[in-house]
Amino acid sequence: MLFRASAKSVAVMALDGSLFLHLTDQFVHMHGYRPGASEMRSWERSIPVLAAALNDAGLDDVEVMLEYALPLNSKRADVVLAGVHPVTQEPSYVVVELKQWSQAAPHEDDPTLCHVDAYAHPVLNPIEQVRRYRDYLVNFNGAVAEHGERIHGVAFLHNATEFGVAGLREIERDGRGRLFTGERRGAFLDHLRSKLSDEHPGAHAADELLAGATVPSKQLMSVAAKEVRERQQFVLLDEQQVAYRMVLNAVERAKRADHKEVVIVTGGPGTGKSVIALQLLGELYRRGVAAVHATGSQSFTTTMRKVAGARKREVQDLFKYFNSFMTTEKNSLGALICDEAHRIRETSANRYTRAALRTGRAQIDELLDVAHVPVFFLDEHQVVRPGEMGTVDEIREAAGRRGIECHVVPLDSQFRCGGSDAYLRWVVRLLGLEPGGPVVWEPDDRMQLLAVDSPEELEAFLDARRAEKYGARMSAGYCWRWSPEPKPGDPLPPDVVIGGWARPWNLRGDRSVSGAPPSALWATDPAGFGQIGCVYTAQGFEYDWSGVIIGPDLVWRGDRWVTDRTASKDPVFKKSTPDTDVDRLIRNTYKVLLTRGMVGTVVYSTDPETREKLRELVSGRPEPRSAAIGRPFVRR
């Protein structure tokens, strides 16, 4: 929150100009950079209009909270008003979204979106926007978690006429989201008076909201328990069930004795780490334990939100990122489920982090502090970026510094790569991630492996499998430059060029372009075939057939692998990154790419000597199995 005062004080400060200086100073202090011109313009033009409306309504003692930060989220509501309800005498809140638009039209296919002349693309209907802010606060602020009736949402388009925005009201159904225009200012004042008393100051209600604990509400956990548990039809076996029970037992002990424990679950690709994580989430919600799922991967979190929260959008908010807990109160959660924990970074701060939060505090410390039982699911061989430090030793050491008991549960059986332990052993031996050197692939009845001599052969083989209703993707080491995102309608730049064959990388952004899916959905949207995925979009996902292009950053010379850091175009490698780290991370990258396939893998190297070595190790041409057994686009 940038500023808080009574409506009367806000009006006075807006009039003498001191409010905007104060907001700007606070913004710079909190974020470390100056607000944009459009943001400052909205403060100067919209806040005085709202302050005048409050005072004209006789609500000059209502508390006004400007740029109110939503918990565990980078989003900010323009204004939250706090006061006392005129009838119930209970605390009452109104979330206000201020817009300077003069007109807007609903999107023809989806009324929750709208078109505004100032924007090239559709934006969220402000009724839907403020409704979601309101619902989010109910879901994550303890002051209103059990009292959803106390908080309401309003969009105030003070420059708009009724004619200019009437179509937006198609989705206006209840007090969770209402829209008022400058032309209906009188109705806006009446609405505010119906929610906020003119006889009581709002300072105590504001105190209560700001003091509300940041935890998932019981109502949200109840919805999530049903939603997540119903979506998980997997039966946990052997050590999977052991890991599941270990976590639940730790949560029960921590609750009874008011202490902390850490559980680390380790396992390679497909050992069921994410299945266990979601099963735990559903069970913890059913038991009324406040829990949140977190990862360091945008692609993974986006997909989890889509899978687990497809029918109940509020469930999506329970899936967070590792850097969401910088300001969260210690032990505010019963459990924190950290999936893909090998993606934990040294610090949560980045170039967008406000100055006040640049404390130098380690991300692992934030994750350990926020819950009574932090749980970490990880695969140490999937660390692919400098600065990623999610290892058993790092977590144990951090827990030890706090005197926290730490349990480690290894998972051995795996369900990826056709359940072929032999194939996984072949991959780690091939890449030198385990001692003994590469071995010849002995075909089994679980996983198929093929080495090809050209990218054309690789793509043609995969395309034939797609015609048989299998899912397939092509991925490559980060050895080609990545052009800027094309404009809508323009073709994707064919960056991955090998001889006369060229294909584009997957998109980097969060919107579809020219039929290609956004980055986070490359591995799960069938339209992802035809673009080349990198490790950051492939990691954590699986598909029936995986085509892997080994680039010039990893070549076979004589009797060993040689990594060539100069051939890598990955911007995460800096001059200061040690050669040993680059070598390990490049090998881990190919380990990730080579273990995405559930039915088979097709591998090609751009280097002739490496192709020859692969031909020595991989003999025979696999026969595709019946397409009926293909299980496309399943995340493990």
C-alpha positions as CSV (number, residue, x, y, z in Angstrom):
1,M,0.0,0.0,0.0
2,L,1.4,3.4,-1.0
3,F,-0.8,5.6,1.2
4,R,-3.6,5.5,3.8
5,A,-5.6,8.4,5.2
6,S,-9.2,9.5,5.7
7,A,-11.2,10.6,2.6
8,K,-11.1,14.2,4.0
9,S,-7.3,14.2,4.2
10,V,-6.9,12.7,0.8
11,A,-9.1,15.4,-0.7
12,V,-7.1,18.2,0.9
13,M,-3.8,16.7,-0.1
14,A,-5.0,16.1,-3.7
15,L,-6.0,19.8,-3.8
16,D,-2.7,21.2,-2.7
17,G,-0.7,18.7,-4.8
18,S,1.2,17.1,-1.9
19,L,-0.6,13.7,-2.4
20,F,1.0,13.0,-5.7
21,L,4.5,13.9,-4.4
22,H,3.9,11.6,-1.5
23,L,2.7,8.8,-3.7
24,T,5.7,9.2,-6.0
25,D,8.2,9.2,-3.1
26,Q,6.6,6.1,-1.6
27,F,6.6,4.3,-4.9
28,V,10.4,5.0,-5.4
29,H,11.1,3.9,-1.9
30,M,9.2,0.7,-2.2
31,H,10.1,-0.3,-5.8
32,G,13.4,1.4,-6.4
33,Y,12.4,3.2,-9.6
34,R,10.0,6.0,-10.5
35,P,6.4,5.3,-11.5
36,G,5.5,5.5,-15.2
37,A,3.9,8.6,-16.7
38,S,0.6,6.8,-17.2
39,E,0.4,5.7,-13.6
40,M,1.2,9.2,-12.3
41,R,-1.4,10.6,-14.7
42,S,-4.1,8.3,-13.3
43,W,-3.3,9.3,-9.8
44,E,-3.6,13.0,-10.6
45,R,-6.8,12.6,-12.6
46,S,-8.7,9.8,-10.9
47,I,-8.0,10.1,-7.1
48,P,-9.3,13.6,-6.7
49,V,-12.6,12.6,-8.5
50,L,-13.0,9.7,-6.0
51,A,-12.1,11.8,-3.0
52,A,-14.7,14.4,-4.1
53,A,-17.3,11.8,-4.5
54,L,-16.7,10.4,-1.0
55,N,-16.9,13.8,0.6
56,D,-20.0,14.7,-1.3
57,A,-21.5,11.5,0.0
58,G,-20.7,12.5,3.5
59,L,-18.2,9.8,3.8
60,D,-15.2,12.0,4.7
61,D,-14.2,9.8,7.6
62,V,-14.0,6.6,5.5
63,E,-10.4,5.3,5.4
64,V,-8.8,5.3,1.9
65,M,-6.0,2.9,1.1
66,L,-4.3,3.7,-2.2
67,E,-2.4,1.2,-4.3
68,Y,-3.4,-1.7,-2.0
69,A,-1.1,-4.7,-2.6
70,L,-2.9,-8.1,-2.8
71,P,-1.3,-10.8,-0.6
72,L,1.2,-13.2,-2.2
73,N,0.8,-11.4,-5.4
74,S,2.4,-8.5,-7.4
75,K,-1.0,-7.0,-8.3
76,R,-2.3,-3.8,-6.6
77,A,-5.9,-2.6,-6.3
78,D,-6.3,1.1,-7.1
79,V,-8.2,1.8,-3.9
80,V,-9.7,-0.1,-1.0
81,L,-12.2,1.9,1.1
82,A,-12.7,0.8,4.8
83,G,-15.6,1.8,7.0
84,V,-18.5,0.5,9.0
85,H,-21.7,-0.9,7.3
86,P,-24.7,1.4,8.0
87,V,-27.0,-1.5,8.9
88,T,-25.0,-4.3,10.4
89,Q,-22.4,-2.0,12.1
90,E,-19.7,-4.5,11.0
91,P,-16.5,-3.6,9.2
92,S,-17.3,-3.0,5.5
93,Y,-14.9,-2.6,2.5
94,V,-15.2,-1.5,-1.1
95,V,-12.5,-2.3,-3.6
96,V,-12.5,0.5,-6.3
97,E,-11.0,0.2,-9.7
98,L,-10.6,3.7,-11.3
99,K,-10.6,4.1,-15.1
100,Q,-10.2,7.2,-17.2
101,W,-11.8,5.5,-20.2
102,S,-14.5,7.5,-22.0
103,Q,-15.9,4.4,-23.8
104,A,-15.3,0.6,-24.1
105,A,-17.1,-2.2,-25.8
106,P,-17.4,-5.9,-24.8
107,H,-15.4,-8.5,-26.7
108,E,-17.7,-10.2,-29.2
109,D,-16.9,-13.7,-28.0
110,D,-16.2,-13.1,-24.3
111,P,-17.9,-10.3,-22.3
112,T,-15.4,-10.6,-19.5
113,L,-13.0,-9.0,-22.0
114,C,-13.4,-5.6,-23.6
115,H,-12.0,-3.3,-26.3
116,V,-10.7,0.2,-25.5
117,D,-9.3,2.5,-28.2
118,A,-6.1,3.1,-26.3
119,Y,-5.1,-0.6,-26.3
120,A,-4.2,-2.8,-29.3
121,H,-5.4,-5.9,-27.6
122,P,-8.5,-6.8,-25.5
123,V,-8.3,-6.1,-21.8
124,L,-10.2,-7.4,-18.8
125,N,-13.7,-5.9,-18.3
126,P,-13.3,-3.7,-15.2
127,I,-16.3,-5.4,-13.6
128,E,-14.5,-8.7,-13.9
129,Q,-11.2,-7.1,-12.8
130,V,-12.6,-5.7,-9.5
131,R,-14.6,-8.8,-8.9
132,R,-11.5,-10.9,-9.0
133,Y,-9.6,-8.5,-6.7
134,R,-12.5,-8.7,-4.3
135,D,-12.6,-12.5,-4.5
136,Y,-8.9,-12.8,-4.1
137,L,-9.0,-10.8,-0.8
138,V,-11.7,-13.1,0.5
139,N,-9.6,-16.1,-0.4
140,F,-6.3,-14.9,1.1
141,N,-7.0,-12.2,3.8
142,G,-8.1,-13.7,7.2
143,A,-10.0,-10.5,8.1
144,V,-12.7,-11.3,5.5
145,A,-12.1,-15.0,4.8
146,E,-15.2,-16.0,6.8
147,H,-17.0,-12.7,6.1
148,G,-17.2,-12.4,2.3
149,E,-20.3,-10.3,2.6
150,R,-18.2,-7.5,4.1
151,I,-16.3,-6.7,0.9
152,H,-17.6,-5.4,-2.4
153,G,-16.2,-4.4,-5.7
154,V,-16.8,-1.2,-7.8
155,A,-15.4,0.0,-11.1
156,F,-15.7,3.8,-11.4
157,L,-15.3,5.1,-15.0
158,H,-15.6,8.7,-14.2
159,N,-15.0,10.0,-17.7
160,A,-17.5,7.6,-19.4
161,T,-21.1,8.1,-20.4
162,E,-23.7,5.4,-20.1
163,F,-23.9,5.1,-23.9
164,G,-20.1,4.7,-24.1
165,V,-19.8,1.6,-21.8
166,A,-23.3,0.2,-21.4
167,G,-22.3,-3.1,-23.1
168,L,-19.8,-3.9,-20.3
169,R,-22.7,-4.4,-17.8
170,E,-23.6,-7.7,-19.4
171,I,-21.6,-9.4,-16.7
172,E,-22.8,-7.3,-13.8
173,R,-24.7,-9.7,-11.6
174,D,-24.1,-8.9,-7.9
175,G,-22.3,-6.7,-5.4
176,R,-19.1,-8.5,-6.1
177,G,-18.6,-6.2,-9.1
178,R,-20.6,-3.1,-10.0
179,L,-19.9,-0.4,-12.6
180,F,-20.7,3.3,-12.4
181,T,-20.0,6.1,-14.8
182,G,-19.5,9.8,-14.4
183,E,-23.0,10.3,-15.8
184,R,-24.4,8.2,-13.0
185,R,-22.4,9.8,-10.2
186,G,-25.5,10.1,-8.0
187,A,-26.1,6.4,-8.2
188,F,-22.4,5.8,-7.3
189,L,-22.7,8.0,-4.2
190,D,-25.9,6.1,-3.2
191,H,-24.1,2.8,-3.6
192,L,-21.2,3.9,-1.5
193,R,-23.6,5.1,1.2
194,S,-25.3,1.7,1.2
195,K,-22.0,0.0,2.0
196,L,-20.2,2.6,4.2
197,S,-21.7,4.6,7.2
198,D,-21.4,8.3,7.3
199,E,-21.5,8.2,11.1
200,H,-18.4,6.1,11.9
201,P,-14.7,6.5,11.0
202,G,-13.1,3.7,9.1
203,A,-9.7,3.6,10.7
204,H,-10.4,0.5,12.9
205,A,-11.8,-1.4,9.9
206,A,-8.7,-0.5,7.9
207,D,-6.5,-1.7,10.8
208,E,-8.4,-5.0,10.9
209,L,-8.0,-5.6,7.1
210,L,-4.3,-4.8,7.2
211,A,-3.8,-7.1,10.2
212,G,-5.6,-10.0,8.5
213,A,-3.4,-13.1,8.2
214,T,-2.3,-14.1,4.7
215,V,-3.6,-17.6,4.4
216,P,-6.0,-19.5,2.1
217,S,-9.5,-19.3,3.5
218,K,-11.3,-22.4,4.7
219,Q,-13.9,-21.9,2.0
220,L,-11.2,-21.9,-0.7
221,M,-9.5,-24.9,0.8
222,S,-12.8,-26.8,0.8
223,V,-13.3,-26.0,-2.9
224,A,-9.7,-26.9,-3.7
225,A,-9.9,-30.2,-1.7
226,K,-12.8,-31.4,-3.9
227,E,-11.3,-30.0,-7.1
228,V,-7.7,-31.2,-6.7
229,R,-8.6,-34.6,-5.2
230,E,-11.3,-35.3,-7.9
231,R,-8.8,-34.6,-10.6
232,Q,-6.1,-36.9,-9.2
233,Q,-7.0,-40.5,-10.2
234,F,-3.5,-41.9,-9.6
235,V,-2.8,-44.6,-7.0
236,L,0.4,-43.9,-5.0
237,L,2.6,-46.9,-4.8
238,D,5.3,-48.0,-2.4
239,E,7.8,-45.2,-1.7
240,Q,5.3,-42.7,-3.2
241,Q,2.8,-43.6,-0.4
242,V,5.7,-43.5,2.1
243,A,6.5,-39.9,1.1
244,Y,2.8,-38.9,1.1
245,R,2.4,-40.3,4.7
246,M,5.7,-38.8,5.9
247,V,4.5,-35.3,5.0
248,L,1.0,-35.8,6.5
249,N,2.5,-37.2,9.7
250,A,5.0,-34.3,9.9
251,V,2.1,-31.8,9.5
252,E,0.2,-33.5,12.3
253,R,3.2,-33.5,14.6
254,A,4.0,-29.9,13.9
255,K,0.4,-28.9,14.7
256,R,0.3,-30.8,18.0
257,A,3.7,-29.7,19.3
258,D,3.8,-26.3,17.6
259,H,7.2,-26.9,16.0
260,K,8.7,-27.1,12.5
261,E,9.9,-30.0,10.3
262,V,11.2,-30.2,6.8
263,V,10.6,-33.0,4.3
264,I,12.6,-33.5,1.2
265,V,11.4,-35.9,-1.5
266,T,14.0,-36.7,-4.1
267,G,13.6,-38.6,-7.4
268,G,14.4,-38.6,-11.1
269,P,12.0,-37.8,-14.0
270,G,8.6,-39.5,-13.7
271,T,9.0,-40.8,-10.2
272,G,5.7,-39.2,-9.3
273,K,6.9,-36.1,-7.4
274,S,4.2,-33.8,-8.8
275,V,1.4,-36.4,-8.4
276,I,2.3,-36.7,-4.7
277,A,2.4,-32.9,-4.4
278,L,-1.1,-32.5,-5.8
279,Q,-2.4,-35.4,-3.7
280,L,-1.0,-33.8,-0.6
281,L,-2.5,-30.5,-1.5
282,G,-6.0,-31.9,-1.8
283,E,-5.7,-33.9,1.4
284,L,-4.3,-31.0,3.4
285,Y,-7.2,-28.8,2.2
286,R,-9.7,-31.5,3.2
287,R,-8.1,-31.5,6.7
288,G,-8.4,-27.7,6.9
289,V,-4.6,-27.2,6.9
290,A,-3.6,-23.9,5.2
291,A,-1.2,-24.9,2.4
292,V,0.1,-23.4,-0.9
293,H,1.8,-25.0,-3.9
294,A,4.8,-23.2,-5.2
295,T,7.3,-23.6,-8.0
296,G,10.0,-21.6,-9.8
297,S,8.7,-22.4,-13.2
298,Q,6.2,-20.2,-15.1
299,S,5.4,-23.0,-17.5
300,F,4.8,-25.5,-14.7
301,T,2.7,-23.1,-12.6
302,T,0.6,-22.0,-15.6
303,T,-0.2,-25.6,-16.4
304,M,-1.0,-26.5,-12.8
305,R,-3.4,-23.6,-12.6
306,K,-5.0,-24.8,-15.8
307,V,-5.2,-28.5,-14.8
308,A,-6.2,-28.1,-11.1
309,G,-8.2,-25.0,-11.4
310,A,-9.9,-25.4,-14.8
311,R,-13.4,-25.6,-13.3
312,K,-12.9,-23.4,-10.3
313,R,-10.8,-20.3,-11.1
314,E,-10.3,-19.4,-7.5
315,V,-8.3,-22.6,-7.0
316,Q,-5.7,-21.2,-9.5
317,D,-4.6,-18.7,-6.9
318,L,-3.3,-21.4,-4.6
319,F,-0.4,-22.0,-7.1
320,K,2.4,-19.6,-6.4
321,Y,6.0,-19.0,-7.3
322,F,9.0,-19.4,-5.0
323,N,9.5,-15.6,-4.9
324,S,5.9,-15.0,-3.6
325,F,6.9,-15.1,0.1
326,M,9.3,-12.2,0.6
327,T,6.9,-10.3,3.0
328,T,4.7,-13.2,4.2
329,E,4.5,-13.6,8.0
330,K,6.5,-16.5,9.4
331,N,4.7,-19.8,10.0
332,S,1.5,-18.4,8.4
333,L,1.0,-21.7,6.5
334,G,0.6,-25.2,7.9
335,A,2.5,-26.6,4.9
336,L,4.3,-25.2,1.8
337,I,4.5,-27.7,-1.1
338,C,7.6,-26.7,-3.2
339,D,7.5,-28.7,-6.4
340,E,10.4,-28.6,-8.9
341,A,12.5,-27.4,-5.9
342,H,15.7,-27.8,-7.9
343,R,14.6,-24.4,-9.3
344,I,15.1,-22.6,-6.0
345,R,17.3,-19.6,-6.6
346,E,19.8,-17.8,-4.4
347,T,17.5,-14.9,-3.8
348,S,13.9,-13.9,-4.7
349,A,15.0,-10.4,-5.7
350,N,15.3,-9.5,-9.4
351,R,15.5,-6.2,-11.3
352,Y,11.8,-5.5,-10.7
353,T,12.0,-6.0,-6.9
354,R,11.4,-2.8,-5.0
355,A,14.3,-1.5,-3.0
356,A,12.8,-2.2,0.4
357,L,12.7,-5.9,-0.3
358,R,16.3,-6.1,-1.6
359,T,17.5,-7.5,1.8
360,G,19.9,-10.1,0.4
361,R,17.9,-12.8,2.2
362,A,18.2,-16.2,0.7
363,Q,15.1,-17.6,-1.1
364,I,15.5,-20.9,0.8
365,D,15.2,-19.0,4.1
366,E,11.9,-17.4,3.0
367,L,10.5,-20.8,2.0
368,L,11.6,-22.4,5.3
369,D,10.2,-19.5,7.4
370,V,6.7,-19.3,5.9
371,A,5.3,-22.7,6.9
372,H,5.4,-25.1,9.8
373,V,6.2,-27.9,7.4
374,P,8.0,-26.9,4.2
375,V,8.1,-29.8,1.7
376,F,10.6,-29.9,-1.2
377,F,10.2,-32.2,-4.2
378,L,13.4,-32.1,-6.3
379,D,15.7,-33.8,-8.8
380,E,19.3,-32.6,-8.5
381,H,20.1,-33.6,-12.1
382,Q,17.6,-31.0,-13.3
383,V,19.5,-27.9,-12.1
384,V,20.0,-26.2,-15.5
385,R,20.6,-22.5,-14.7
386,P,23.4,-20.7,-12.7
387,G,22.0,-19.6,-9.4
388,E,19.6,-22.5,-9.0
389,M,20.5,-24.2,-5.8
390,G,17.7,-26.6,-4.9
391,T,19.8,-29.5,-3.6
392,V,19.4,-31.8,-0.6
393,D,22.6,-30.5,1.0
394,E,21.6,-26.8,0.6
395,I,18.2,-27.4,2.1
396,R,19.6,-29.6,4.9
397,E,22.2,-27.0,5.7
398,A,19.6,-24.1,5.8
399,A,17.3,-26.2,8.0
400,G,20.2,-27.1,10.3
401,R,21.1,-23.5,10.9
402,R,17.6,-23.1,12.3
403,G,17.7,-26.4,14.3
404,I,14.8,-27.8,12.2
405,E,14.5,-31.6,11.9
406,C,14.9,-32.7,8.2
407,H,13.6,-35.9,6.6
408,V,14.7,-37.2,3.2
409,V,12.5,-39.6,1.2
410,P,14.0,-41.0,-2.0
411,L,11.8,-42.1,-4.9
412,D,13.1,-44.9,-7.2
413,S,10.3,-46.3,-9.3
414,Q,9.5,-44.0,-12.2
415,F,6.6,-43.7,-14.7
416,R,8.2,-41.6,-17.4
417,C,10.0,-43.0,-20.4
418,G,7.6,-45.9,-20.5
419,G,8.6,-46.8,-16.9
420,S,12.0,-47.9,-18.3
421,D,14.6,-47.7,-15.5
422,A,17.1,-49.1,-18.1
423,Y,16.5,-46.1,-20.4
424,L,17.1,-43.6,-17.6
425,R,20.3,-45.4,-16.6
426,W,21.4,-45.3,-20.2
427,V,20.8,-41.5,-20.4
428,V,22.7,-40.7,-17.2
429,R,25.6,-43.0,-18.3
430,L,25.6,-41.5,-21.8
431,L,26.0,-37.9,-20.4
432,G,28.5,-38.9,-17.7
433,L,26.2,-37.9,-14.9
434,E,27.0,-41.3,-13.3
435,P,30.3,-43.1,-13.6
436,G,31.1,-45.9,-16.0
437,G,30.8,-44.2,-19.4
438,P,28.2,-44.6,-22.1
439,V,26.8,-48.1,-22.9
440,V,25.1,-49.6,-25.9
441,W,21.3,-49.3,-25.7
442,E,19.7,-52.7,-25.2
443,P,16.1,-52.4,-26.5
444,D,13.5,-53.3,-23.9
445,D,9.7,-53.5,-24.2
446,R,9.1,-50.2,-22.5
447,M,11.0,-47.4,-24.2
448,Q,12.0,-46.9,-27.9
449,L,15.2,-45.1,-28.9
450,L,16.3,-44.0,-32.4
451,A,19.4,-42.1,-33.6
452,V,18.9,-40.2,-36.9
453,D,21.2,-38.5,-39.4
454,S,19.3,-35.3,-40.1
455,P,16.8,-32.9,-38.6
456,E,14.5,-33.7,-41.6
457,E,14.5,-37.4,-40.7
458,L,13.8,-36.5,-37.1
459,E,10.8,-34.3,-37.9
460,A,9.4,-36.7,-40.5
461,F,9.5,-39.6,-38.1
462,L,7.7,-37.6,-35.4
463,D,5.2,-36.2,-37.8
464,A,4.3,-39.8,-38.8
465,R,3.8,-40.6,-35.1
466,R,1.5,-37.6,-34.8
467,A,-0.6,-39.0,-37.7
468,E,-1.1,-42.1,-35.5
469,K,-2.5,-39.9,-32.8
470,Y,0.6,-39.7,-30.6
471,G,1.8,-36.5,-29.1
472,A,5.2,-35.3,-30.1
473,R,7.6,-32.4,-29.6
474,M,11.0,-31.3,-30.9
475,S,13.5,-29.7,-28.5
476,A,17.1,-28.6,-28.7
477,G,20.1,-27.3,-26.7
478,Y,20.2,-23.5,-26.5
479,C,22.7,-23.1,-29.4
480,W,20.9,-20.7,-31.7
481,R,20.0,-17.1,-31.1
482,W,16.5,-16.3,-30.2
483,S,14.9,-13.5,-32.2
484,P,12.5,-11.0,-30.6
485,E,8.8,-12.0,-30.5
486,P,7.1,-11.4,-33.9
487,K,4.2,-9.1,-34.3
488,P,0.7,-10.7,-34.5
489,G,0.2,-12.1,-37.9
490,D,3.9,-12.2,-38.8
491,P,5.6,-15.6,-39.2
492,L,7.8,-16.9,-36.4
493,P,11.5,-16.3,-37.2
494,P,13.2,-19.6,-38.1
495,D,16.1,-19.3,-35.7
496,V,17.1,-23.0,-35.4
497,V,19.0,-23.4,-38.7
498,I,20.7,-26.7,-39.6
499,G,21.8,-26.8,-43.2
500,G,18.8,-26.3,-45.4
501,W,16.4,-27.0,-42.5
502,A,15.1,-24.2,-40.3
503,R,12.4,-24.0,-37.6
504,P,11.4,-21.4,-35.0
505,W,12.0,-21.5,-31.3
506,N,8.9,-21.8,-29.1
507,L,7.4,-18.4,-28.2
508,R,8.7,-16.6,-25.2
509,G,5.7,-14.5,-24.3
510,D,2.3,-15.3,-22.7
511,R,0.2,-14.8,-25.8
512,S,-0.4,-16.9,-28.9
513,V,1.2,-15.6,-32.1
514,S,0.5,-16.9,-35.6
515,G,-1.1,-20.0,-34.3
516,A,1.8,-20.9,-32.0
517,P,0.8,-21.3,-28.3
518,P,2.3,-19.1,-25.6
519,S,5.5,-20.2,-23.9
520,A,3.9,-21.8,-20.9
521,L,1.6,-24.0,-23.0
522,W,4.2,-25.2,-25.7
523,A,4.5,-28.6,-24.1
524,T,0.8,-29.2,-23.6
525,D,-0.9,-27.5,-26.6
526,P,-0.9,-29.7,-29.7
527,A,-0.1,-26.5,-31.7
528,G,3.4,-26.6,-30.1
529,F,4.7,-29.1,-32.7
530,G,6.7,-27.3,-35.4
531,Q,8.4,-24.9,-32.9
532,I,11.6,-26.1,-31.2
533,G,11.4,-26.2,-27.4
534,C,14.2,-25.3,-25.1
535,V,14.9,-26.8,-21.6
536,Y,13.0,-24.0,-19.9
537,T,9.7,-24.8,-21.6
538,A,10.2,-28.6,-21.7
539,Q,11.3,-29.1,-18.1
540,G,8.7,-30.7,-16.0
541,F,6.5,-32.0,-18.9
542,E,6.3,-35.1,-20.9
543,Y,4.8,-36.2,-24.3
544,D,4.6,-39.5,-26.2
545,W,7.5,-39.0,-28.6
546,S,10.5,-36.6,-27.9
547,G,12.8,-35.4,-30.7
548,V,16.0,-34.0,-29.3
549,I,18.6,-32.0,-31.2
550,I,22.0,-32.0,-29.5
551,G,23.7,-28.8,-30.6
552,P,27.4,-27.9,-30.9
553,D,27.6,-27.1,-27.1
554,L,28.0,-30.8,-26.4
555,V,30.2,-33.0,-28.7
556,W,31.9,-36.3,-28.6
557,R,35.7,-36.2,-29.1
558,G,37.7,-39.5,-29.0
559,D,36.5,-41.1,-25.8
560,R,34.7,-38.4,-23.9
561,W,32.2,-35.5,-24.1
562,V,33.4,-32.0,-24.6
563,T,31.3,-29.0,-23.7
564,D,31.8,-25.9,-25.7
565,R,30.5,-22.9,-23.8
566,T,31.1,-20.6,-26.8
567,A,28.5,-22.6,-28.8
568,S,25.8,-21.8,-26.2
569,K,23.5,-18.8,-26.7
570,D,21.9,-19.2,-23.3
571,P,21.9,-15.7,-21.7
572,V,22.0,-17.2,-18.2
573,F,25.7,-18.1,-18.7
574,K,27.9,-15.1,-17.8
575,K,31.6,-14.7,-18.2
576,S,31.8,-15.2,-14.4
577,T,30.1,-18.6,-14.6
578,P,32.8,-21.2,-14.0
579,D,33.6,-23.8,-16.7
580,T,32.7,-26.6,-14.3
581,D,29.3,-25.2,-13.7
582,V,28.7,-24.6,-17.4
583,D,29.7,-28.2,-18.1
584,R,27.4,-29.6,-15.5
585,L,24.4,-27.4,-16.5
586,I,24.7,-28.3,-20.2
587,R,24.8,-32.0,-19.4
588,N,21.8,-31.6,-17.1
589,T,20.0,-29.7,-19.9
590,Y,20.3,-32.7,-22.3
591,K,19.4,-35.1,-19.5
592,V,16.1,-33.1,-19.1
593,L,15.4,-33.1,-22.9
594,L,16.2,-36.8,-23.3
595,T,13.8,-37.8,-20.6
596,R,10.6,-36.1,-21.8
597,G,9.3,-39.0,-24.0
598,M,6.9,-41.6,-22.6
599,V,6.9,-43.9,-25.6
600,G,10.1,-43.1,-27.4
601,T,13.0,-40.7,-28.1
602,V,14.6,-39.7,-31.4
603,V,18.0,-38.1,-31.1
604,Y,20.1,-36.1,-33.6
605,S,23.4,-34.3,-33.2
606,T,24.6,-31.4,-35.4
607,D,28.2,-32.8,-35.1
608,P,29.3,-35.6,-37.4
609,E,31.6,-37.4,-34.9
610,T,28.9,-37.2,-32.2
611,R,26.4,-38.7,-34.7
612,E,28.7,-41.6,-35.3
613,K,29.1,-42.2,-31.6
614,L,25.3,-42.2,-31.2
615,R,24.9,-44.7,-34.1
616,E,27.4,-47.0,-32.2
617,L,25.3,-46.8,-29.0
618,V,21.8,-46.9,-30.6
619,S,21.2,-49.8,-33.0
620,G,18.1,-50.8,-34.8
621,R,15.0,-48.9,-35.8
622,P,12.1,-49.0,-33.4
623,E,8.7,-50.0,-34.5
624,P,5.9,-47.6,-33.3
625,R,3.5,-49.2,-30.9
626,S,-0.2,-49.1,-31.3
627,A,-1.4,-45.5,-31.0
628,A,-4.0,-46.7,-28.6
629,I,-1.5,-46.8,-25.8
630,G,-0.3,-43.2,-26.3
631,R,-1.1,-40.9,-23.4
632,P,-0.4,-37.4,-24.8
633,F,0.5,-34.4,-22.7
634,V,0.5,-35.8,-19.2
635,R,2.6,-34.0,-16.5
636,R,4.4,-36.1,-13.9
